[in-house]
Amino acid sequence: MAGSSCPNCGSQVAGSAQYCSECGATVSRTVFVQKGDTGLDKSINIVVGAPVQREPSVGGVYCQLCGKYSQSAETFKCRGCERILCERHYDEAHMLCAECAPAEERNSEADLTAAVAIDEHCGETAADRESEHVFQVNYSFLNQYLPLGKDDLCRFLLHVSSGDQPVPEEATMATHLCLLLDVSGSMEAPDKYPLLCEATRRLVESLDDAATLTIVLFSHGPDLVLSRSPAGECRSRLESILDRIDRSGVIFGHATKLAPSLAIALSETKAFTRTSPSSVTRIYVLTDGRLHDPKECLGFSPMLIDSQAEVSSYGFGGDFELETLRELTQRCRGGTVKAILDTQDILSTFPHIAKLSQNIAATDAKLLLELSEDVIPGDVFEYRPRKRYLGSDVYGPTRVFEADIGALEMRRIYTFGFEVRPGAVSDLSHQIAQATLQYRRFDRLFEKTKPVVLQRTDDARRLQMIDDEVHTVFLILESLRTMDPQALLTAYEARLRVYREERRDPNIIRVLEKAISELKLHGSLAALSESELRSLEADDITTIEP
């Protein structure tokens, strides 16, 4: 059948088409009508499904499903059949028309059925494995849409979490908590040593039955007070353990040497791992002052990394060795350095450590991000549970970023930030990367993949759509790679909003308020004490649930 011209835009239209493929306008088509149908015996032009006639405005198009006339900015193109659509017939979540969306859903169901059938030969279906996934990986873009055909900077976050899933009913994973506690002379104060002893009592009382505890004291030398003792045994011997701490020969010693206790912690970790290979060891260092052996401590860093133990530190009070502790742990799993500014807070922090170990549901977790071809890598950040600027040279030769997370806890979110250049692409949606989460539960390895798909548009309204939470995160992260006063001010203001919403440590909130005031008045942080500056740079104390 011969084609015709569109009455709206003049484009050529196939003879069988009811609508123009360019603008969506309804066109007349020639139909042969059988005698008896109308009383006529000839071909006539019949307009099928014509819209109510009205004078079209400049830049408008017709929906190719219902014929509704809309302005261009209010219409969409189906990514399946590429027809022009009005808002009513567009499935924005899948970028499909009302006809293609059900078809794709049917195809997806067929694919899943086929996958189940294939995997059943292995004795385990894809649906089974999907239901057993405890953790998921998701992403969120700063700009929900980028312009078509432009290479604008793209910022997005990757999140690893358990979502709303309950803690698995299986047995809790075995954990080894190794406490390295500073008992040097500076701890001989009513707001320090007595609180440390009481906090240790509360930690032992909060231990899960699957936990094992090691306690090493240090000052001028180390003292192994408790070696790999099960939680039940610790609770039954609690008073003798506290008495043993009180009678230690290193209590209130004349120096603060951490390195010898690190050697003991490594030995205890190796011994525990030999008997419990699927377990998690968490080493916690608590110190209130300057270390007298920083060089020797840093010599243990490679061994701590190889041990795969999670290593975290607490500064007890404002005068602690932030730089050395951060350098010691920055490449370790965990790797946080947190400030306990109000020493009374140790009474809630230590039992919280014990309770967190009960939420561990996976080990050996790794997050990988593989960039698509032609996507140019940019800077990478860690946001939670620790904030770090990683730079842009963290991708390997295969253009894959890899983060060794370690243990995963239920109800905790692990977040990374990425900046990339996705190229000047004209597709409405295209995959810019693939995220992969790998983790172990006991003796089983799980892997979860997630394509990172970017949406594009020419719609000015959509180009203004920004995710406020992602925007706040990137404002905070900016302070990690610049000392520009205005950038710091914006970052601290964003951080203060988050801390107030999450009811964070009021001492840190007061320091943030002071820093913001100084930046506004003087453009610098010169008026802040060393203790206040350290607290700004330290990692966030985990929010403690009431």
N, C-alpha and C positions, 0 to 999 in steps of 0.2 A: 504494500500500500504506500502511495507516495506521501512524502513528508509535507509539512506546512511551516509557516512562520508564526512565531509567538506574537500575539497582538500587543503584548506589554513591552517586551524588550527587543523583538525582532529576531531572536535566535531561531535556528532551525530546530524543528521538533519532529521526532519520529511519527510516522503515520498512525501508529497504534497508541501513542501516548495521550493521556488525558491532561497532563500538566507539563509545563515547560521545565526542563532540567536545570535551567539557569536561574530563573526568578520564581518558579513555582506557580505562575499564572495558569488558570484553566484555559484550555484551547478547544476550539471546535474540531470535530473529526468527522470525516465522511463515512456514513454507514449505509449499507444496502438494506433497505427495508422490504421484506417480503410482502407481496400483494395479499391483502386481507388484514394485515396488521394495522394499516392506516387508511386503506382505500387507495393508496398511491402505488404506482409501479415504477418507481424511479429512485435514484440515489438522492438523498438530501443531507444537508448539514444539520446535525443535532449537537447541541452543546450539552455535554454530560456533566452533571454536578457543578454547574456554573454558580459562582457566588452571587450574592446580591450586588447588582451593578452600582458602583459609585466611582467618583473621580479619584484615581490613585494619586497619592502624594509622591514627591520625589524621594527615591531611595527605598521605596517599599517593595515587598515581595509577598507572594501568596503561599500559604501552607499547601504542600503537595499531598496532604491527606484529606483535609477538610475544605480547602480553598479559602480559608480565612486570610484577609489581607492585613499585614502588620508592617511596621517600620523595620528596617534591616536590623537595628540594634535589639529588637525584641524577637528575633527569629534565630533558629539554630539549624545545624546540619547534622543528620544522622551519620555516625561513623560507620554504620553497616551498609546502608543503601545509598547514602549521600543525598537523600532528599531534603529539601528545605521544609522546616517545620515551625509551627506556632508553639507557644509555651504549653498549650494544653496537650499536645501530642508528643512532647519531648520528655524522655526519662533522663533527667540531668545526672543522676547518680552513675548511669552506665553510658551516657551520651548516645542513646539509641532512640529510634522512633517507637511508637506504640506497637508496630508490627514486628520490628526486629528484636525488641527486648524479650518477648516470650520465646521467640525462636532460639535466641542465644541461651536462655535459661534451660530450654529443652536439651540443647547440645551439651551444656555443662553437665546436666544430669546424666546424659548418655555417656559422657567421658568418665564421670565418676563411677558409673556402673561397670564400664569396661575396665577401669583401673582396679576396682574391687575384684572383678572376675580374674584378672591377671594375678593379682597379689595373693588370691586365695590358694594358688598353687604353692606358695611359700608358707602356707599355714597362717598368714596374718594379712588382714585386709588393710587398704589405705585408710578406710574409715576407722578401723580399730586404732591405727597409729595416730590418726588425727585426734581422736577422742582422748588419747593418752598424753597428748602434748600438754605439759603443765605451763610452759612459758611460750609467749608469742613475741614477734617483732613487728612493729608498726612504724609509720613515719607521718610527719606533719610538715607541710611547707609554710614558710613565712608568707609568701605570696601564693594564694591559691590558684592564680592563673598568671602566666607570663605572656607577653605579646607574641603574636605569630611572626615568624621570620626574623626575630631579633635575638641577639646573643646576650641577653641581660643576665646579671649575676643571680644565681639560684641558691637560696639558703633553705635548709631543711634539717629536721631533727629525726634521729632514729631512737626508738624507745623499746627496751626489753622489759617485759613485766609479766606477771601471772594474771593480770586483769582481775576479774571478780571471782576467780576460781577459789574454792576452799583449799585449805592445807590438805594434801593427800592423806588418805587413811593409812597408807603403808607405814611401816616402822620409820621413825625419825632417823635421819642420816647421822652416823657417828661423827662427833666433833671433838676436837682437842683444843681447849683454850689454854694458852700459855701466857701467864702474866709476868712481865718484867717490871718490878716496882722499885722506884727510887726511894731509898731510906737514908740518904745522906744527911749531913748536919742541918741543911736548910729545911728539912722536913720536920725538925723538932720545934713544932709550933702548934698551938691549940686548934688552929683552923686547918691543919694539914694531917699530921700522923694519926691522931684519933679518928678523923674522918676516913682516912684510908683504911684503917682496921675495920670500922663499921661497914664501909662499902664492900670490903672483902667478905664480911659475914653475909651481907645481903645477896651478894653474887652467888655464894655457895648455896644459900637457901633457895635461889631461883633456878638452879641448874636443872636441866632436863636429865632423865635417867640415862639417855644415850650419850651424855657429855662426859669428857675426861678433863681433869684440871691439873695444870702444872704451875707452880709459883716459884719464881726466882727473885730474890732481893738483890739490890746492888747499891754500893757506895764506893769505898776504896777497893772493894773486892766483891765477888758474887757469893750468894748462898742459896743453894737449891733446897727450899723449904718443903716442897711437895712435888713428887715425881709421878706423873701420869696416873693419877688416882681417879677411879670411877666416881661419878656424882654421889651415888648412895653412900660410898665409903667416906667421902668428904663430909657429907651431912652428919654422919654418925660420929665423926672425929672433929667436928667443927671447933670445939673449944680447945682441943689440943693443938690444932693447926694455928689458931690465933695466938696461943701461948708460945708456940714454936717461933712464930714471927717476932713476938715481943722479946724473946730471949736470944735472938740472932746476934752473932758476933759482928755483923756489919751495920747494925742499927746506929744511925747518926754518925756515920763515918766521916773522915776528914776530906774525902774526894768524891767525885761523881764519875765513875768509870763504867760505861755501858758495855764495852766490847766483850769482856769475859762472860757476861750473862748472855750475850748473843750466841757465843760459842755453846753454852749449855742448852739454850733454846733449840739450836740446830740439832744437837745430839738427841734431845728429847723428841724432836719432830721426826727424825729418821727412825728412831726406835718405835714410835707410835705408828708410823706409816707402814713399817714392815708387818705389823700385826693387823692393821686395818687399812688396806690399800685403797679402799673407796671412801675414805674419811676426809674430813676437812680440818686442817690446823690453822688456827688464828692466833697470831702473836700480837699481844698488846703491850706497848711500852708506855709507862707513865713516869714523867720526870718533871721536876719543878724548877730546874735551873740549867746552867751551862754545863755541857759535858766536858770533861777534862781529857778525853781521848777521842776526839772527832775523827782523826785520821785512821786510827785503828778500827773505829766503828764502820767507816766507809769501806774498809777492806773486806767486810763481811757481806757487802751488798750483792756481789755475784753469787755467793753461796745461798743467800736468802732467796734470790730469784730462782736458782736451780731447785731449791727445796719445794717450790710451788706452794709454800705457806702464804697465807694472807698476813701482811704486816701493817699494823696501824699504830699511831702514836697519839698520846694525849699530853698537852702542856698543862701542868697543874698550877694554876695561877698565871700571871702575866709574864713572868720571867722564865722563858724556856727557849731551847735551842731550835728554833723553827727551821733555819737554813740547813743544818746538819741532818735533822730528822727527815726533812723533805728529800734531801739528796740521798739519804740512806734507803728510803722506801719508794721513791718515785717510779721505779721500774718493777716493783713487786706487785703481786696481786693485792688488792685492798689499797694500800699506799696512801691512806689519808693521814693528815696531821691536824688534829682538832684542839681547840683551846677551851679548857674549863676555867673560865675567868673567876666565877664564884665557886670557891672550893667546896661549898655545901652541895653543889650540883653533882659531885661524885657519888653521893648517896643514891641518886636515881640513875646515873650513867652506868655504874657497874652492874646492877641487876638487869638493866636494859641490854647490856652485852650478852648476858646469859640467856635472856629471852629471845634475842635475835638468832642465836644458834639453833633455837627450836624451829625457826622458820626456814632453815636451809632445806631446799627440795631438789637441788641439782649441783653438780660439781663440774669442774673443767670446762666452763662455758667460754665460748669464743664467739665474737661478733665479727662478721666479714662484710665488707661492702665492695663489690666489684663494679667499676664504672663501665658504662656502655662505650662503644667506639665513638670517637670524636668528642666525648665529654672531657673537658679539661679540669683536672683536679685543682682544688684550692685549699684553704686552711681547714683544719680539723680541730675540734675541741671536745673535751670531756666536760659534762655539766653535772651529772649526778651518778654516783654518790660523791665524787670529788670534781673540782673544777681545775682543768688544765688546758693550756694552749699547746697543741701538739705540732702546729705548723703545717706546711704543705708538702714536706718531703717524707711523709709517713706511708705513702703508697709504694708498694714494691714494683719490680719491673713488669709484673703482670697487671698493674693498675688496680691492685686489691689492697684495701686497708683492713688490718686485722687487729682486734683488741682482745687481749687475754683477760677476761673478766674474773674467772675463777668460780667461786660458789655463787649460786643464785638464791635469793630469799623470796619467799612469798610476800606479797603486799609491798614490795620495794620496786621502784622504777630506776632503771639504768639508762641514762640518756647521753647521746653524743650529737654534736652539732657539725654540719658540713656546709662548705661553700664550694660550688662548682660553676663552670661555664658550660651550659648544655648545648651550645651551638645555635645557629640561626635556622631553626627548624620551622617548617610551615604546617606540620601536622597538628591536628587539634589535641592529640595526646601522643606521647611517645615515652618509652622506657629509658630512663637515664642511668639506672643502676639496678643491681640486684643485691638485696640484703640477705644474709644467711646467718642463722643462729644455730650453733652446735652446743650440746651439753650432754652430760651423763646423769642417769639416775641409777645408782647402784652399778650393775654390770651392763646396762643398756645405753646405747648411743642414740640420741635424737637429733634430727636436723629439720629446721623450719626455714623455708625461703619465702621472700616477699619481694616481688618486682616493685621498684620505685618508679611510679608513672607520673610524669609532669603534664599538666593541662595547659593549653594555650587558647587564646581568644583575641579577637579584635574589639570586643565589647568594652568600652571605656568604663562602664559601671563595674564589671567583673575584675578589671585590672586594678581596681582600687581595693579589692577584698584582701584583707590581711588578717592572719591569725594572731590575736592579741597576746596569747600566751607564748607563742613562738617568738613574737617580737620582743617581749620582755626578756626571754632567755638570751637572745642575741645582744640585747643592750647590756646585759650583765657580762656576757662573755667578752665583749669588746674591751673591757677593762683589763683583760689578761694579756693583751698584746699592744697596749698603748699606755703612755703616762700623760697623755694630753688632758689638761685639767677639765675641759668641757666634756670629754668622753667619760672621764672618771666620775664627774658629777652626775651625768645621765645614768651611768651604770649603778652608782650607789643609790640613786633615787629609785631605780627599778628594783634593786635588791631589797631596799627598805620596804617597799610595797609588798614584796613576796614574804619577807620575814614577818611583817605584821599580820598578813593574812594567815600564815602558817603558825603564828604564835611561837616564834623562835625565841632563843635566849635573849632576855631583856637587856643583858649586859652588852651583847653584840649590837642590839638595836640602838642603844645609847651611843656606842662608838660610831655607828653609821650616821646617826643624827649630827654628831659633832663634826664628822668628816664632811658632810654635806654643807653644814654651816660655814666651815673654814674655806671650802672651795668657792662658795658663793661670795664670801666677804673678801678673801685674800687670793683666791686662785691657786692655793697650795695646801699641803697637809703638814706644813712645818710645825704647827702648834700641837700636833698629836705626839704623844709619848711613844717610845719604842714598844712598849707593851700594847698600846692601842693599834699601832701599825701592824704588829704581828697578828693580832686578833682579826684584823681586816683581811690579811693574807691567808690565814688558816682556813681549813675546810669547815663546812657546816657541821655542827653537832646534829646528829639524827634527832628528828622530832620525836619526843617521848610521849606515847599515848597515855592518857590518864587511867 
